[in-house]
């Protein structure tokens, strides 16, 4: 049994950490899929700057996924 409120909060956070991390990964994957679907559906109507911007967003999301995988929340 935890000794104090801070210890209770810390233990509760540790229990929730994997869930928060997996939810974040799912949200990022959803955003990435949405961007890719948009490019697939509307790619022929995008100019080079728009297309490049969308590709940069995908790259940033991939980097964010990598960073989240490397973080331990305990």
mmCIF file of the N, C-alpha and C atoms, coordinates in Angstrom:
data_MODEL
# 
_entry.id   MODEL 
# 
loop_
_atom_site.group_PDB 
_atom_site.id 
_atom_site.type_symbol 
_atom_site.label_atom_id 
_atom_site.label_alt_id 
_atom_site.label_comp_id 
_atom_site.label_asym_id 
_atom_site.label_entity_id 
_atom_site.label_seq_id 
_atom_site.pdbx_PDB_ins_code 
_atom_site.Cartn_x 
_atom_site.Cartn_y 
_atom_site.Cartn_z 
_atom_site.occupancy 
_atom_site.B_iso_or_equiv 
_atom_site.pdbx_formal_charge 
_atom_site.auth_seq_id 
_atom_site.auth_comp_id 
_atom_site.auth_asym_id 
_atom_site.auth_atom_id 
_atom_site.pdbx_PDB_model_num 
ATOM 1   N N  . UNK A 1 1  ? 0.844  -1.183 0.000   1.00 0.00 ? 1  UNK A N  1 
ATOM 2   C CA . UNK A 1 1  ? 0.000  0.000  0.000   1.00 0.00 ? 1  UNK A CA 1 
ATOM 3   C C  . UNK A 1 1  ? 0.888  1.244  0.000   1.00 0.00 ? 1  UNK A C  1 
ATOM 4   N N  . UNK A 1 2  ? 0.610  2.203  -0.870  1.00 0.00 ? 2  UNK A N  1 
ATOM 5   C CA . UNK A 1 2  ? 1.431  3.416  -0.957  1.00 0.00 ? 2  UNK A CA 1 
ATOM 6   C C  . UNK A 1 2  ? 1.437  4.207  0.348   1.00 0.00 ? 2  UNK A C  1 
ATOM 7   N N  . UNK A 1 3  ? 2.568  4.820  0.619   1.00 0.00 ? 3  UNK A N  1 
ATOM 8   C CA . UNK A 1 3  ? 2.742  5.569  1.857   1.00 0.00 ? 3  UNK A CA 1 
ATOM 9   C C  . UNK A 1 3  ? 2.044  6.923  1.840   1.00 0.00 ? 3  UNK A C  1 
ATOM 10  N N  . UNK A 1 4  ? 2.051  7.587  0.699   1.00 0.00 ? 4  UNK A N  1 
ATOM 11  C CA . UNK A 1 4  ? 1.458  8.923  0.645   1.00 0.00 ? 4  UNK A CA 1 
ATOM 12  C C  . UNK A 1 4  ? 0.798  9.157  -0.713  1.00 0.00 ? 4  UNK A C  1 
ATOM 13  N N  . UNK A 1 5  ? 0.186  10.316 -0.847  1.00 0.00 ? 5  UNK A N  1 
ATOM 14  C CA . UNK A 1 5  ? -0.556 10.643 -2.063  1.00 0.00 ? 5  UNK A CA 1 
ATOM 15  C C  . UNK A 1 5  ? 0.353  10.691 -3.301  1.00 0.00 ? 5  UNK A C  1 
ATOM 16  N N  . UNK A 1 6  ? 1.566  11.239 -3.163  1.00 0.00 ? 6  UNK A N  1 
ATOM 17  C CA . UNK A 1 6  ? 2.493  11.297 -4.296  1.00 0.00 ? 6  UNK A CA 1 
ATOM 18  C C  . UNK A 1 6  ? 2.869  9.903  -4.767  1.00 0.00 ? 6  UNK A C  1 
ATOM 19  N N  . UNK A 1 7  ? 3.093  9.008  -3.830  1.00 0.00 ? 7  UNK A N  1 
ATOM 20  C CA . UNK A 1 7  ? 3.441  7.647  -4.196  1.00 0.00 ? 7  UNK A CA 1 
ATOM 21  C C  . UNK A 1 7  ? 2.260  6.957  -4.879  1.00 0.00 ? 7  UNK A C  1 
ATOM 22  N N  . UNK A 1 8  ? 1.038  7.240  -4.396  1.00 0.00 ? 8  UNK A N  1 
ATOM 23  C CA . UNK A 1 8  ? -0.159 6.699  -5.038  1.00 0.00 ? 8  UNK A CA 1 
ATOM 24  C C  . UNK A 1 8  ? -0.258 7.191  -6.484  1.00 0.00 ? 8  UNK A C  1 
ATOM 25  N N  . UNK A 1 9  ? -0.051 8.485  -6.675  1.00 0.00 ? 9  UNK A N  1 
ATOM 26  C CA . UNK A 1 9  ? -0.130 9.068  -8.015  1.00 0.00 ? 9  UNK A CA 1 
ATOM 27  C C  . UNK A 1 9  ? 0.936  8.486  -8.932  1.00 0.00 ? 9  UNK A C  1 
ATOM 28  N N  . UNK A 1 10 ? 2.150  8.300  -8.402  1.00 0.00 ? 10 UNK A N  1 
ATOM 29  C CA . UNK A 1 10 ? 3.239  7.731  -9.194  1.00 0.00 ? 10 UNK A CA 1 
ATOM 30  C C  . UNK A 1 10 ? 2.896  6.314  -9.624  1.00 0.00 ? 10 UNK A C  1 
ATOM 31  N N  . UNK A 1 11 ? 2.382  5.529  -8.700  1.00 0.00 ? 11 UNK A N  1 
ATOM 32  C CA . UNK A 1 11 ? 2.032  4.147  -9.030  1.00 0.00 ? 11 UNK A CA 1 
ATOM 33  C C  . UNK A 1 11 ? 0.877  4.096  -10.029 1.00 0.00 ? 11 UNK A C  1 
ATOM 34  N N  . UNK A 1 12 ? -0.083 4.980  -9.882  1.00 0.00 ? 12 UNK A N  1 
ATOM 35  C CA . UNK A 1 12 ? -1.206 5.041  -10.819 1.00 0.00 ? 12 UNK A CA 1 
ATOM 36  C C  . UNK A 1 12 ? -0.713 5.440  -12.209 1.00 0.00 ? 12 UNK A C  1 
ATOM 37  N N  . UNK A 1 13 ? 0.208  6.394  -12.274 1.00 0.00 ? 13 UNK A N  1 
ATOM 38  C CA . UNK A 1 13 ? 0.766  6.830  -13.557 1.00 0.00 ? 13 UNK A CA 1 
ATOM 39  C C  . UNK A 1 13 ? 1.518  5.697  -14.234 1.00 0.00 ? 13 UNK A C  1 
ATOM 40  N N  . UNK A 1 14 ? 2.253  4.918  -13.475 1.00 0.00 ? 14 UNK A N  1 
ATOM 41  C CA . UNK A 1 14 ? 2.990  3.787  -14.047 1.00 0.00 ? 14 UNK A CA 1 
ATOM 42  C C  . UNK A 1 14 ? 2.045  2.757  -14.643 1.00 0.00 ? 14 UNK A C  1 
ATOM 43  N N  . UNK A 1 15 ? 0.913  2.549  -13.984 1.00 0.00 ? 15 UNK A N  1 
ATOM 44  C CA . UNK A 1 15 ? -0.057 1.590  -14.491 1.00 0.00 ? 15 UNK A CA 1 
ATOM 45  C C  . UNK A 1 15 ? -0.692 2.090  -15.788 1.00 0.00 ? 15 UNK A C  1 
ATOM 46  N N  . UNK A 1 16 ? -0.893 3.393  -15.905 1.00 0.00 ? 16 UNK A N  1 
ATOM 47  C CA . UNK A 1 16 ? -1.537 3.972  -17.078 1.00 0.00 ? 16 UNK A CA 1 
ATOM 48  C C  . UNK A 1 16 ? -0.560 4.236  -18.218 1.00 0.00 ? 16 UNK A C  1 
ATOM 49  N N  . UNK A 1 17 ? 0.723  4.275  -17.950 1.00 0.00 ? 17 UNK A N  1 
ATOM 50  C CA . UNK A 1 17 ? 1.726  4.661  -18.942 1.00 0.00 ? 17 UNK A CA 1 
ATOM 51  C C  . UNK A 1 17 ? 1.654  3.856  -20.233 1.00 0.00 ? 17 UNK A C  1 
ATOM 52  N N  . UNK A 1 18 ? 1.633  2.533  -20.190 1.00 0.00 ? 18 UNK A N  1 
ATOM 53  C CA . UNK A 1 18 ? 1.578  1.790  -21.457 1.00 0.00 ? 18 UNK A CA 1 
ATOM 54  C C  . UNK A 1 18 ? 0.309  2.111  -22.253 1.00 0.00 ? 18 UNK A C  1 
ATOM 55  N N  . UNK A 1 19 ? -0.787 2.318  -21.552 1.00 0.00 ? 19 UNK A N  1 
ATOM 56  C CA . UNK A 1 19 ? -2.046 2.646  -22.214 1.00 0.00 ? 19 UNK A CA 1 
ATOM 57  C C  . UNK A 1 19 ? -1.955 4.006  -22.904 1.00 0.00 ? 19 UNK A C  1 
ATOM 58  N N  . UNK A 1 20 ? -1.386 4.979  -22.229 1.00 0.00 ? 20 UNK A N  1 
ATOM 59  C CA . UNK A 1 20 ? -1.224 6.316  -22.806 1.00 0.00 ? 20 UNK A CA 1 
ATOM 60  C C  . UNK A 1 20 ? -0.302 6.252  -24.013 1.00 0.00 ? 20 UNK A C  1 
ATOM 61  N N  . UNK A 1 21 ? 0.776  5.494  -23.892 1.00 0.00 ? 21 UNK A N  1 
ATOM 62  C CA . UNK A 1 21 ? 1.739  5.363  -24.981 1.00 0.00 ? 21 UNK A CA 1 
ATOM 63  C C  . UNK A 1 21 ? 1.095  4.690  -26.194 1.00 0.00 ? 21 UNK A C  1 
ATOM 64  N N  . UNK A 1 22 ? 0.326  3.637  -25.973 1.00 0.00 ? 22 UNK A N  1 
ATOM 65  C CA . UNK A 1 22 ? -0.308 2.946  -27.103 1.00 0.00 ? 22 UNK A CA 1 
ATOM 66  C C  . UNK A 1 22 ? -1.389 3.808  -27.735 1.00 0.00 ? 22 UNK A C  1 
ATOM 67  N N  . UNK A 1 23 ? -2.098 4.588  -26.930 1.00 0.00 ? 23 UNK A N  1 
ATOM 68  C CA . UNK A 1 23 ? -3.105 5.495  -27.489 1.00 0.00 ? 23 UNK A CA 1 
ATOM 69  C C  . UNK A 1 23 ? -2.447 6.573  -28.351 1.00 0.00 ? 23 UNK A C  1 
ATOM 70  N N  . UNK A 1 24 ? -1.311 7.079  -27.888 1.00 0.00 ? 24 UNK A N  1 
ATOM 71  C CA . UNK A 1 24 ? -0.584 8.088  -28.665 1.00 0.00 ? 24 UNK A CA 1 
ATOM 72  C C  . UNK A 1 24 ? -0.122 7.507  -29.994 1.00 0.00 ? 24 UNK A C  1 
ATOM 73  N N  . UNK A 1 25 ? 0.393  6.288  -29.949 1.00 0.00 ? 25 UNK A N  1 
ATOM 74  C CA . UNK A 1 25 ? 0.849  5.639  -31.186 1.00 0.00 ? 25 UNK A CA 1 
ATOM 75  C C  . UNK A 1 25 ? -0.319 5.432  -32.154 1.00 0.00 ? 25 UNK A C  1 
ATOM 76  N N  . UNK A 1 26 ? -1.460 5.037  -31.634 1.00 0.00 ? 26 UNK A N  1 
ATOM 77  C CA . UNK A 1 26 ? -2.632 4.827  -32.473 1.00 0.00 ? 26 UNK A CA 1 
ATOM 78  C C  . UNK A 1 26 ? -3.088 6.137  -33.117 1.00 0.00 ? 26 UNK A C  1 
ATOM 79  N N  . UNK A 1 27 ? -3.080 7.216  -32.356 1.00 0.00 ? 27 UNK A N  1 
ATOM 80  C CA . UNK A 1 27 ? -3.465 8.523  -32.898 1.00 0.00 ? 27 UNK A CA 1 
ATOM 81  C C  . UNK A 1 27 ? -2.509 8.967  -34.006 1.00 0.00 ? 27 UNK A C  1 
ATOM 82  N N  . UNK A 1 28 ? -1.225 8.767  -33.780 1.00 0.00 ? 28 UNK A N  1 
ATOM 83  C CA . UNK A 1 28 ? -0.221 9.143  -34.784 1.00 0.00 ? 28 UNK A CA 1 
ATOM 84  C C  . UNK A 1 28 ? -0.400 8.312  -36.047 1.00 0.00 ? 28 UNK A C  1 
ATOM 85  N N  . UNK A 1 29 ? -0.612 7.013  -35.880 1.00 0.00 ? 29 UNK A N  1 
ATOM 86  C CA . UNK A 1 29 ? -0.812 6.148  -37.044 1.00 0.00 ? 29 UNK A CA 1 
ATOM 87  C C  . UNK A 1 29 ? -2.071 6.548  -37.813 1.00 0.00 ? 29 UNK A C  1 
ATOM 88  N N  . UNK A 1 30 ? -3.105 6.952  -37.086 1.00 0.00 ? 30 UNK A N  1 
ATOM 89  C CA . UNK A 1 30 ? -4.341 7.403  -37.730 1.00 0.00 ? 30 UNK A CA 1 
ATOM 90  C C  . UNK A 1 30 ? -4.092 8.669  -38.551 1.00 0.00 ? 30 UNK A C  1 
ATOM 91  N N  . UNK A 1 31 ? -3.353 9.617  -37.980 1.00 0.00 ? 31 UNK A N  1 
ATOM 92  C CA . UNK A 1 31 ? -3.030 10.845 -38.712 1.00 0.00 ? 31 UNK A CA 1 
ATOM 93  C C  . UNK A 1 31 ? -2.216 10.537 -39.961 1.00 0.00 ? 31 UNK A C  1 
ATOM 94  N N  . UNK A 1 32 ? -1.229 9.666  -39.793 1.00 0.00 ? 32 UNK A N  1 
ATOM 95  C CA . UNK A 1 32 ? -0.371 9.293  -40.912 1.00 0.00 ? 32 UNK A CA 1 
ATOM 96  C C  . UNK A 1 32 ? -1.198 8.636  -42.030 1.00 0.00 ? 32 UNK A C  1 
ATOM 97  N N  . UNK A 1 33 ? -2.088 7.747  -41.661 1.00 0.00 ? 33 UNK A N  1 
ATOM 98  C CA . UNK A 1 33 ? -2.941 7.073  -42.645 1.00 0.00 ? 33 UNK A CA 1 
ATOM 99  C C  . UNK A 1 33 ? -3.863 8.063  -43.352 1.00 0.00 ? 33 UNK A C  1 
ATOM 100 N N  . UNK A 1 34 ? -4.379 9.014  -42.597 1.00 0.00 ? 34 UNK A N  1 
ATOM 101 C CA . UNK A 1 34 ? -5.263 10.021 -43.187 1.00 0.00 ? 34 UNK A CA 1 
ATOM 102 C C  . UNK A 1 34 ? -4.529 10.872 -44.221 1.00 0.00 ? 34 UNK A C  1 
ATOM 103 N N  . UNK A 1 35 ? -3.308 11.255 -43.902 1.00 0.00 ? 35 UNK A N  1 
ATOM 104 C CA . UNK A 1 35 ? -2.511 12.054 -44.841 1.00 0.00 ? 35 UNK A CA 1 
ATOM 105 C C  . UNK A 1 35 ? -2.214 11.242 -46.099 1.00 0.00 ? 35 UNK A C  1 
ATOM 106 N N  . UNK A 1 36 ? -1.831 9.980  -45.911 1.00 0.00 ? 36 UNK A N  1 
ATOM 107 C CA . UNK A 1 36 ? -1.531 9.128  -47.067 1.00 0.00 ? 36 UNK A CA 1 
ATOM 108 C C  . UNK A 1 36 ? -2.767 8.910  -47.928 1.00 0.00 ? 36 UNK A C  1 
ATOM 109 N N  . UNK A 1 37 ? -3.912 8.729  -47.289 1.00 0.00 ? 37 UNK A N  1 
ATOM 110 C CA . UNK A 1 37 ? -5.159 8.562  -48.033 1.00 0.00 ? 37 UNK A CA 1 
ATOM 111 C C  . UNK A 1 37 ? -5.499 9.845  -48.808 1.00 0.00 ? 37 UNK A C  1 
ATOM 112 N N  . UNK A 1 38 ? -5.280 10.998 -48.170 1.00 0.00 ? 38 UNK A N  1 
ATOM 113 C CA . UNK A 1 38 ? -5.536 12.273 -48.836 1.00 0.00 ? 38 UNK A CA 1 
ATOM 114 C C  . UNK A 1 38 ? -4.651 12.421 -50.069 1.00 0.00 ? 38 UNK A C  1 
ATOM 115 N N  . UNK A 1 39 ? -3.378 12.071 -49.927 1.00 0.00 ? 39 UNK A N  1 
ATOM 116 C CA . UNK A 1 39 ? -2.456 12.151 -51.067 1.00 0.00 ? 39 UNK A CA 1 
ATOM 117 C C  . UNK A 1 39 ? -2.924 11.222 -52.178 1.00 0.00 ? 39 UNK A C  1 
ATOM 118 N N  . UNK A 1 40 ? -3.340 10.015 -51.812 1.00 0.00 ? 40 UNK A N  1 
ATOM 119 C CA . UNK A 1 40 ? -3.806 9.048  -52.812 1.00 0.00 ? 40 UNK A CA 1 
ATOM 120 C C  . UNK A 1 40 ? -5.029 9.570  -53.561 1.00 0.00 ? 40 UNK A C  1 
ATOM 121 N N  . UNK A 1 41 ? -5.961 10.161 -52.817 1.00 0.00 ? 41 UNK A N  1 
ATOM 122 C CA . UNK A 1 41 ? -7.215 10.607 -53.425 1.00 0.00 ? 41 UNK A CA 1 
ATOM 123 C C  . UNK A 1 41 ? -7.080 11.930 -54.182 1.00 0.00 ? 41 UNK A C  1 
ATOM 124 N N  . UNK A 1 42 ? -6.226 12.826 -53.697 1.00 0.00 ? 42 UNK A N  1 
ATOM 125 C CA . UNK A 1 42 ? -6.155 14.181 -54.246 1.00 0.00 ? 42 UNK A CA 1 
ATOM 126 C C  . UNK A 1 42 ? -4.781 14.555 -54.782 1.00 0.00 ? 42 UNK A C  1 
ATOM 127 N N  . UNK A 1 43 ? -3.877 13.585 -54.865 1.00 0.00 ? 43 UNK A N  1 
ATOM 128 C CA . UNK A 1 43 ? -2.500 13.864 -55.263 1.00 0.00 ? 43 UNK A CA 1 
ATOM 129 C C  . UNK A 1 43 ? -2.363 14.564 -56.597 1.00 0.00 ? 43 UNK A C  1 
ATOM 130 N N  . UNK A 1 44 ? -3.244 14.229 -57.526 1.00 0.00 ? 44 UNK A N  1 
ATOM 131 C CA . UNK A 1 44 ? -3.120 14.850 -58.850 1.00 0.00 ? 44 UNK A CA 1 
ATOM 132 C C  . UNK A 1 44 ? -3.606 16.297 -58.863 1.00 0.00 ? 44 UNK A C  1 
ATOM 133 N N  . UNK A 1 45 ? -4.210 16.766 -57.760 1.00 0.00 ? 45 UNK A N  1 
ATOM 134 C CA . UNK A 1 45 ? -4.656 18.155 -57.670 1.00 0.00 ? 45 UNK A CA 1 
ATOM 135 C C  . UNK A 1 45 ? -3.753 19.002 -56.771 1.00 0.00 ? 45 UNK A C  1 
ATOM 136 N N  . UNK A 1 46 ? -2.704 18.394 -56.240 1.00 0.00 ? 46 UNK A N  1 
ATOM 137 C CA . UNK A 1 46 ? -1.799 19.114 -55.345 1.00 0.00 ? 46 UNK A CA 1 
ATOM 138 C C  . UNK A 1 46 ? -0.639 19.714 -56.133 1.00 0.00 ? 46 UNK A C  1 
ATOM 139 N N  . UNK A 1 47 ? -0.235 20.911 -55.723 1.00 0.00 ? 47 UNK A N  1 
ATOM 140 C CA . UNK A 1 47 ? 0.977  21.457 -56.324 1.00 0.00 ? 47 UNK A CA 1 
ATOM 141 C C  . UNK A 1 47 ? 2.183  20.918 -55.556 1.00 0.00 ? 47 UNK A C  1 
ATOM 142 N N  . UNK A 1 48 ? 3.356  21.201 -56.035 1.00 0.00 ? 48 UNK A N  1 
ATOM 143 C CA . UNK A 1 48 ? 4.577  20.631 -55.452 1.00 0.00 ? 48 UNK A CA 1 
ATOM 144 C C  . UNK A 1 48 ? 4.754  21.026 -53.987 1.00 0.00 ? 48 UNK A C  1 
ATOM 145 N N  . UNK A 1 49 ? 4.450  22.273 -53.656 1.00 0.00 ? 49 UNK A N  1 
ATOM 146 C CA . UNK A 1 49 ? 4.620  22.739 -52.274 1.00 0.00 ? 49 UNK A CA 1 
ATOM 147 C C  . UNK A 1 49 ? 3.668  22.008 -51.329 1.00 0.00 ? 49 UNK A C  1 
ATOM 148 N N  . UNK A 1 50 ? 2.428  21.819 -51.756 1.00 0.00 ? 50 UNK A N  1 
ATOM 149 C CA . UNK A 1 50 ? 1.453  21.106 -50.928 1.00 0.00 ? 50 UNK A CA 1 
ATOM 150 C C  . UNK A 1 50 ? 1.876  19.649 -50.725 1.00 0.00 ? 50 UNK A C  1 
ATOM 151 N N  . UNK A 1 51 ? 2.288  19.027 -51.808 1.00 0.00 ? 51 UNK A N  1 
ATOM 152 C CA . UNK A 1 51 ? 2.724  17.636 -51.755 1.00 0.00 ? 51 UNK A CA 1 
ATOM 153 C C  . UNK A 1 51 ? 3.930  17.488 -50.824 1.00 0.00 ? 51 UNK A C  1 
ATOM 154 N N  . UNK A 1 52 ? 4.893  18.377 -50.962 1.00 0.00 ? 52 UNK A N  1 
ATOM 155 C CA . UNK A 1 52 ? 6.087  18.351 -50.115 1.00 0.00 ? 52 UNK A CA 1 
ATOM 156 C C  . UNK A 1 52 ? 5.706  18.546 -48.645 1.00 0.00 ? 52 UNK A C  1 
ATOM 157 N N  . UNK A 1 53 ? 4.785  19.463 -48.387 1.00 0.00 ? 53 UNK A N  1 
ATOM 158 C CA . UNK A 1 53 ? 4.344  19.730 -47.024 1.00 0.00 ? 53 UNK A CA 1 
ATOM 159 C C  . UNK A 1 53 ? 3.702  18.489 -46.395 1.00 0.00 ? 53 UNK A C  1 
ATOM 160 N N  . UNK A 1 54 ? 2.882  17.796 -47.157 1.00 0.00 ? 54 UNK A N  1 
ATOM 161 C CA . UNK A 1 54 ? 2.252  16.569 -46.656 1.00 0.00 ? 54 UNK A CA 1 
ATOM 162 C C  . UNK A 1 54 ? 3.289  15.478 -46.393 1.00 0.00 ? 54 UNK A C  1 
ATOM 163 N N  . UNK A 1 55 ? 4.275  15.365 -47.283 1.00 0.00 ? 55 UNK A N  1 
ATOM 164 C CA . UNK A 1 55 ? 5.341  14.382 -47.060 1.00 0.00 ? 55 UNK A CA 1 
ATOM 165 C C  . UNK A 1 55 ? 6.150  14.721 -45.801 1.00 0.00 ? 55 UNK A C  1 
ATOM 166 N N  . UNK A 1 56 ? 6.361  16.018 -45.558 1.00 0.00 ? 56 UNK A N  1 
ATOM 167 C CA . UNK A 1 56 ? 7.068  16.443 -44.344 1.00 0.00 ? 56 UNK A CA 1 
ATOM 168 C C  . UNK A 1 56 ? 6.273  16.078 -43.100 1.00 0.00 ? 56 UNK A C  1 
ATOM 169 N N  . UNK A 1 57 ? 4.951  16.222 -43.178 1.00 0.00 ? 57 UNK A N  1 
ATOM 170 C CA . UNK A 1 57 ? 4.106  15.848 -42.045 1.00 0.00 ? 57 UNK A CA 1 
ATOM 171 C C  . UNK A 1 57 ? 4.245  14.361 -41.745 1.00 0.00 ? 57 UNK A C  1 
ATOM 172 N N  . UNK A 1 58 ? 4.241  13.547 -42.784 1.00 0.00 ? 58 UNK A N  1 
ATOM 173 C CA . UNK A 1 58 ? 4.398  12.101 -42.602 1.00 0.00 ? 58 UNK A CA 1 
ATOM 174 C C  . UNK A 1 58 ? 5.755  11.799 -41.971 1.00 0.00 ? 58 UNK A C  1 
ATOM 175 N N  . UNK A 1 59 ? 6.790  12.451 -42.457 1.00 0.00 ? 59 UNK A N  1 
ATOM 176 C CA . UNK A 1 59 ? 8.133  12.238 -41.905 1.00 0.00 ? 59 UNK A CA 1 
ATOM 177 C C  . UNK A 1 59 ? 8.175  12.636 -40.429 1.00 0.00 ? 59 UNK A C  1 
ATOM 178 N N  . UNK A 1 60 ? 7.559  13.751 -40.093 1.00 0.00 ? 60 UNK A N  1 
ATOM 179 C CA . UNK A 1 60 ? 7.535  14.200 -38.698 1.00 0.00 ? 60 UNK A CA 1 
ATOM 180 C C  . UNK A 1 60 ? 6.775  13.222 -37.813 1.00 0.00 ? 60 UNK A C  1 
ATOM 181 N N  . UNK A 1 61 ? 5.681  12.689 -38.316 1.00 0.00 ? 61 UNK A N  1 
ATOM 182 C CA . UNK A 1 61 ? 4.919  11.702 -37.549 1.00 0.00 ? 61 UNK A CA 1 
ATOM 183 C C  . UNK A 1 61 ? 5.725  10.431 -37.337 1.00 0.00 ? 61 UNK A C  1 
ATOM 184 N N  . UNK A 1 62 ? 6.474  10.026 -38.351 1.00 0.00 ? 62 UNK A N  1 
ATOM 185 C CA . UNK A 1 62 ? 7.336  8.840  -38.207 1.00 0.00 ? 62 UNK A CA 1 
ATOM 186 C C  . UNK A 1 62 ? 8.418  9.083  -37.155 1.00 0.00 ? 62 UNK A C  1 
ATOM 187 N N  . UNK A 1 63 ? 8.979  10.283 -37.149 1.00 0.00 ? 63 UNK A N  1 
ATOM 188 C CA . UNK A 1 63 ? 9.990  10.623 -36.143 1.00 0.00 ? 63 UNK A CA 1 
ATOM 189 C C  . UNK A 1 63 ? 9.379  10.646 -34.748 1.00 0.00 ? 63 UNK A C  1 
ATOM 190 N N  . UNK A 1 64 ? 8.150  11.139 -34.656 1.00 0.00 ? 64 UNK A N  1 
ATOM 191 C CA . UNK A 1 64 ? 7.459  11.165 -33.374 1.00 0.00 ? 64 UNK A CA 1 
ATOM 192 C C  . UNK A 1 64 ? 7.188  9.746  -32.865 1.00 0.00 ? 64 UNK A C  1 
ATOM 193 N N  . UNK A 1 65 ? 6.793  8.849  -33.759 1.00 0.00 ? 65 UNK A N  1 
ATOM 194 C CA . UNK A 1 65 ? 6.580  7.453  -33.372 1.00 0.00 ? 65 UNK A CA 1 
ATOM 195 C C  . UNK A 1 65 ? 7.883  6.842  -32.847 1.00 0.00 ? 65 UNK A C  1 
ATOM 196 N N  . UNK A 1 66 ? 8.975  7.115  -33.522 1.00 0.00 ? 66 UNK A N  1 
ATOM 197 C CA . UNK A 1 66 ? 10.274 6.593  -33.095 1.00 0.00 ? 66 UNK A CA 1 
ATOM 198 C C  . UNK A 1 66 ? 10.638 7.128  -31.706 1.00 0.00 ? 66 UNK A C  1 
ATOM 199 N N  . UNK A 1 67 ? 10.383 8.409  -31.493 1.00 0.00 ? 67 UNK A N  1 
ATOM 200 C CA . UNK A 1 67 ? 10.696 9.014  -30.200 1.00 0.00 ? 67 UNK A CA 1 
ATOM 201 C C  . UNK A 1 67 ? 9.827  8.408  -29.089 1.00 0.00 ? 67 UNK A C  1 
ATOM 202 N N  . UNK A 1 68 ? 8.558  8.183  -29.373 1.00 0.00 ? 68 UNK A N  1 
ATOM 203 C CA . UNK A 1 68 ? 7.671  7.609  -28.367 1.00 0.00 ? 68 UNK A CA 1 
ATOM 204 C C  . UNK A 1 68 ? 8.087  6.180  -28.024 1.00 0.00 ? 68 UNK A C  1 
ATOM 205 N N  . UNK A 1 69 ? 8.500  5.433  -29.030 1.00 0.00 ? 69 UNK A N  1 
ATOM 206 C CA . UNK A 1 69 ? 8.942  4.054  -28.785 1.00 0.00 ? 69 UNK A CA 1 
ATOM 207 C C  . UNK A 1 69 ? 10.162 4.037  -27.860 1.00 0.00 ? 69 UNK A C  1 
ATOM 208 N N  . UNK A 1 70 ? 10.987 5.057  -27.945 1.00 0.00 ? 70 UNK A N  1 
ATOM 209 C CA . UNK A 1 70 ? 12.200 5.091  -27.145 1.00 0.00 ? 70 UNK A CA 1 
ATOM 210 C C  . UNK A 1 70 ? 12.018 5.621  -25.734 1.00 0.00 ? 70 UNK A C  1 
ATOM 211 N N  . UNK A 1 71 ? 10.804 6.034  -25.395 1.00 0.00 ? 71 UNK A N  1 
ATOM 212 C CA . UNK A 1 71 ? 10.550 6.633  -24.086 1.00 0.00 ? 71 UNK A CA 1 
ATOM 213 C C  . UNK A 1 71 ? 9.960  5.585  -23.147 1.00 0.00 ? 71 UNK A C  1 
ATOM 214 N N  . UNK A 1 72 ? 10.503 5.532  -21.951 1.00 0.00 ? 72 UNK A N  1 
ATOM 215 C CA . UNK A 1 72 ? 9.884  4.708  -20.920 1.00 0.00 ? 72 UNK A CA 1 
ATOM 216 C C  . UNK A 1 72 ? 9.214  5.653  -19.928 1.00 0.00 ? 72 UNK A C  1 
ATOM 217 N N  . UNK A 1 73 ? 8.009  5.311  -19.530 1.00 0.00 ? 73 UNK A N  1 
ATOM 218 C CA . UNK A 1 73 ? 7.235  6.214  -18.681 1.00 0.00 ? 73 UNK A CA 1 
ATOM 219 C C  . UNK A 1 73 ? 7.180  5.741  -17.235 1.00 0.00 ? 73 UNK A C  1 
ATOM 220 N N  . UNK A 1 74 ? 8.292  5.263  -16.718 1.00 0.00 ? 74 UNK A N  1 
ATOM 221 C CA . UNK A 1 74 ? 8.306  4.840  -15.319 1.00 0.00 ? 74 UNK A CA 1 
ATOM 222 C C  . UNK A 1 74 ? 9.315  5.579  -14.529 1.00 0.00 ? 74 UNK A C  1 
# 
